[in-house]
Amino acid sequence: MAGPTSVDDYLAALPEESRAVLAELRTTIKAAAPEATETISYQMPAFKDHGRFLVSYAAFKDHCSLFPASKAVMESLGEELKRYVSGKGTLRFTVDKPIPSALVTRIVKARIEENEVIRRR
């Protein structure tokens, strides 16, 4: 079976609760990174910053995940992220207890800064 071809297609296929939580997450990421572009990567919604990976997110049967995919960001926000960490670059949450928007904004801003440093090299 083919995967989603757009973020809207991905979200439309989700159960209502997951769709609402991920739509809010999407809005928060867009606000924190207005120049970022949306895409589908590895069959899940992702954002790119000047062509470089920024974050991705997904819904699963019993949880959702945000993937900052950055050891540096995970370490710099360590205590704030501790309750969500589920792997090297994975933050896991449930629809009834999503990651607070302010924390998502800090994650995205940190990833933008990290990408900027890499671009300058």
Phi, psi and omega per residue, in radians:
M1 nan 2.382 -3.127
A2 -1.275 2.546 3.103
G3 -1.402 3.115 -3.139
P4 -1.167 2.592 3.119
T5 -1.780 -0.185 3.099
S6 -2.587 2.860 3.096
V7 -1.123 -0.694 3.105
D8 -1.047 -0.726 3.086
D9 -1.081 -0.763 3.141
Y10 -1.036 -0.885 -3.101
L11 -1.138 -0.672 -3.117
A12 -1.086 -0.472 -3.105
A13 -1.456 -0.095 -3.085
L14 -1.533 2.726 2.975
P15 -1.081 2.670 -3.030
E16 -0.917 -0.787 -3.098
E17 -1.081 -0.831 3.127
S18 -1.131 -0.719 -3.135
R19 -1.037 -0.784 -3.115
A20 -1.111 -0.768 -3.134
V21 -1.147 -0.779 -3.124
L22 -1.260 -0.520 3.063
A23 -1.140 -0.694 3.086
E24 -1.158 -0.730 3.087
L25 -1.049 -0.776 3.117
R26 -1.017 -0.788 3.133
T27 -1.087 -0.728 3.133
T28 -1.122 -0.765 3.133
I29 -1.115 -0.782 3.128
K30 -1.032 -0.715 -3.138
A31 -1.169 -0.644 -3.131
A32 -1.345 -0.446 -3.094
A33 -2.365 1.197 -3.043
P34 -1.087 -0.384 3.128
E35 -1.567 -0.125 -3.118
A36 -1.231 2.675 3.102
T37 -1.925 2.548 3.124
E38 -1.628 2.592 3.096
T39 -2.731 3.043 2.969
I40 -1.868 2.202 3.124
S41 -2.361 2.251 -3.072
Y42 0.955 0.656 3.095
Q43 1.099 0.479 3.059
M44 -2.455 2.740 3.117
P45 -1.098 2.446 3.128
A46 -2.532 2.772 3.036
F47 -2.093 2.490 3.057
K48 -2.104 2.524 -3.131
D49 -2.018 1.881 -3.079
H50 0.901 0.754 3.092
G51 1.484 -0.134 -3.135
R52 -1.792 2.512 3.107
F53 -0.958 2.385 3.095
L54 -1.955 -1.209 3.070
V55 -2.650 2.810 2.965
S56 -2.394 2.961 -3.125
Y57 -2.663 2.823 -3.104
A58 -2.816 2.780 3.038
A59 -1.931 2.460 3.091
F60 -2.204 3.127 -3.040
K61 -0.952 -0.837 -3.055
D62 -2.137 0.225 3.105
H63 -2.856 3.028 3.022
C64 -2.173 2.818 3.123
S65 -2.406 2.587 2.978
L66 -2.063 2.324 -3.070
F67 -2.044 1.646 3.052
P68 -1.325 -0.370 3.074
A69 0.876 0.796 -3.120
S70 -2.556 1.976 3.093
K71 -1.080 -0.713 -3.116
A72 -1.075 -0.766 3.135
V73 -1.195 -0.723 3.123
M74 -1.059 -0.685 3.130
E75 -1.281 -0.737 -3.081
S76 -1.180 -0.525 3.114
L77 -1.859 0.358 -3.001
G78 -0.701 -1.053 -3.075
E79 -1.111 -0.683 -3.141
E80 -1.159 -0.539 -3.088
L81 -1.609 -0.243 -2.977
K82 -0.796 -0.793 -3.089
R83 -1.230 -0.257 -3.100
Y84 -1.823 -0.253 -3.026
V85 -1.133 2.274 3.124
S86 -2.519 1.040 -3.096
G87 2.174 3.063 -3.055
K88 -1.016 -0.754 -3.087
G89 -2.296 0.497 -3.053
T90 -2.128 2.322 3.016
L91 -1.993 2.189 -3.035
R92 -1.984 2.417 3.130
F93 -2.632 2.917 3.129
T94 -1.900 2.860 -3.110
V95 -1.146 -0.494 -3.140
D96 -1.506 -0.185 3.095
K97 -2.451 1.197 -3.119
P98 -1.215 2.856 3.048
I99 -1.165 2.283 3.140
P100 -0.997 2.477 -3.115
S101 -0.988 -0.674 -3.141
A102 -1.088 -0.658 3.121
L103 -1.237 -0.718 3.085
V104 -1.032 -0.745 3.121
T105 -1.056 -0.770 3.109
R106 -1.093 -0.688 3.115
I107 -1.080 -0.865 -3.099
V108 -1.115 -0.769 3.123
K109 -1.084 -0.691 3.106
A110 -1.130 -0.688 3.101
R111 -1.160 -0.666 3.095
I112 -1.085 -0.793 3.116
E113 -1.073 -0.748 3.125
E114 -1.069 -0.779 3.112
N115 -1.114 -0.648 3.131
E116 -1.101 -0.756 3.093
V117 -1.048 -0.752 3.134
I118 -1.128 -0.720 3.135
R119 -1.096 -0.602 -3.112
R120 -1.262 -0.337 -3.099
R121 -1.180 nan nan
